[in-house]
Amino acid sequence: METLQRIFHNKLVAIVRGVNPRDVLDVTKALYEGGIKTLEITVDTPNVLQTIEQVRNEFDGEIIVGAGTVLDSETARAAIMAGSQFIFSPTVNIETIKMTKRYGVVSIPGAMTPTEILTAYENGGDIIKVFPSTILGPAYLKDIKGPLPHIPLMPTGGVNLDTISEYFQVGAVAAGLGSSLVKKQDSYSKEDLKALTQRARQFVEKV
């Protein structure tokens, strides 16, 4: 199964931001045990390229790993060279999309308005991250799907246990889970990891 189809199948993408690199492998394992099999590591993570490579080597075949918050084409290229299987961006940067597609990697740019969403898709975005989804919620995604039913949409920002089911009901193909799933903290204890696995299971049960 190719990466894009696996993202569709897995549905949930855990966003790892503000996690100490030494804890990322443990966090990844905890998420996997909870049923989450797609992982985004944001590029503001210290030693992010090495971290992506470590996760890819440790969980290759089991977990899809990609880089997030990618703002330019050179960062995208570096992440791809480190083993990133997809590139997430918070904005529509055409050069970043082109670089990602040049290497045959899944491109998931972020967009908000119908014009941005269509522009991102027409320039090669495989899935369009509707970001931020915090304020407008599932109703906005439903409205977008009306005139643009052919574009795969993935809400990110504000997706939590109370809203996730509705997002999928109105047509989301996947959802990005940030601090509602993976907490920003300097270290993860065994108890923290157990709690993370439990939160992951709760999200999986909702979809």
N, C-alpha and C positions, 0 to 999 in steps of 0.2 A: 504494500500500500504506500503510495507516495505521500510526501509530507502534507500537502494540502488536504488530501482525503483523510489523513490521520487527524488533522486539526478539526475537520468537520465531524469526524467520528468521536473524538475525545470531548468536544464541545467546550470544555473549561480550560482557560489559560491562567495559570498562577503567575502573578507579577511579583518578582523578588526585587525589592528596592529597600535599601537601608539595612541590609543584612550583612553582617561581618563575613568576609570571604571564607574564613575558617569554618563557618557554620553552614555554608551553602550546600555542601554534600549531604549533611544531616537533614537540613530542611527539605532538600529534594527527595530524600528517602522517605521522610515523614509524609510528604505530599503524595508520593507514589503509593504508599501503604493506604492512604485515604482515597485513592482512586483517581488522583490528578496526574495526567500523563503528558501535559504540555506546559513548559516552563519558559517564562520570559525573564531574563536577567538584564536589568537596566544598565546602560553603559556608564552611569555615574558610580557604579560599584567599583571600589578599588580593585585593581588587577583583574578587570572584567574579562579580558581576553583569555587569560590563564584559567579563570574560573569557568568560562564557557567550555574551554577545551577539557577541563577536568570532568565536568558534568557529562559532556559528550562521551568521553572515554569510559567513565564509570557506568553510565546508564544507556549506552548506545543500543538502539533496538527496542528499548523499553520506554524511554522518555524522549520527546522532541524538545530541543532547547534552542532558543533564539535570543537575539539581542533586542532590547527595548530602549525607547527614548533616543533613537538614532536620528540626528538632525542633518547629517550631510553624507555625501556619497563615499568619502574616504573612510569615515567611521564604519559605514556599512561594509565596505570592502574588507577592512581589518577584522571585523566581526565574522564575516564569511570565511576568511582565511583561518580563523581560530576554530571554525566548525559550526558556526551558527546556521541553523536550518531554516530560519525565517528572520525577517527584519521588521520590527515594529517602529513606527514613527508617530509622534503626536500631531504632526502637521503633514501637509501635502508638499513634498519636495520632489519635483519631477526627476532631478538628477539622482536622488537617492533611489527612487523607484527603478530608474533605468539601470543603475549599477547593480542593484539586487537581481533584476531579471537577466542581466548579462551573464550572471553566474548561475542562472537557473534556480535561484532561491526564492522562496515564497515572500512576497511583498505585502505588508499590511500597514498602509499609511493611515494616519488619523485625519478625520474630517468632521465637520459639523453641519454646514449648510448643504442643501441639495446640490448647489453648484460645485462646491468643494468635493462632495462625494462622487458626483459624476466625473469630474475632472480627474480625480485620483484613479477611478476605475478605468476610464478611457486611456489613461497613460500607463496601465499595466498593473495596478493594484489587484491582488487576488482576492483579498477580503478588505473591506473598508472598516476601520475602527471608528465607530461613532464616539467622538471624544470632545469634551467631557459629557457624559450622559447623566451626571449628577442632578442637574437642575430640571431638565425636561422629561426625563424618565421614559418608560415604555411607550407612552402615548405618542411621543415624538417619533420613535422608531416605527411605530405603526403608520404614522402619517407619511413618513419617507418611503415606506414599502409600497404605498399606493401608486405613485408615479414611477417609482424605480424598483419594481418587483424583481428584476433580474440581477440586482447587485447584492452580493453577500455582505451582510452587515454584522458587526460585532461590537456591541456596547461595551464601553470601558469607562470606569469612573462612576462611583455610586451604585455599582451592582452589588447587592447583598442578598442575604437569605430571604428578605421580604419581597424583593423585586425580581429575582432571577427567573422564577417560573414564568412570570408575565412576559419578560423579554423574549423567551423562547416561544411563547404562545403567539406573539405578534410578529414572529418571523426572523428572530436572530439566528444565525448559523453557529455562533460561538459567543463566549462572553469572557472578558478580561476581569480577573479578580485581584484587586489590589489589597489595601489594608484591611478590607473586610475578611480576608483570608490569611495573608502573610503579614504579620506585624513588623513594623520597623523597630528593631531593638539591637543592642550591642552584642548580646549573647543569647543563646538558646539552651535552656536546661533540658534535662530529660522530660520534665513535666511540661515544659513549653512545647516540646516536640510531640508529645502525646496529645496535647490540646490541639495542636495544628492538624494532626491526623484526624482527630474527631471533627474539626471544622470542615476539613476537606470532604469527609464522608457526608456531612450534612448538605453541602453544596451538591455533591454527586447525586444524592437521593432526590434533590429537587428537579433534576433534569432527566 
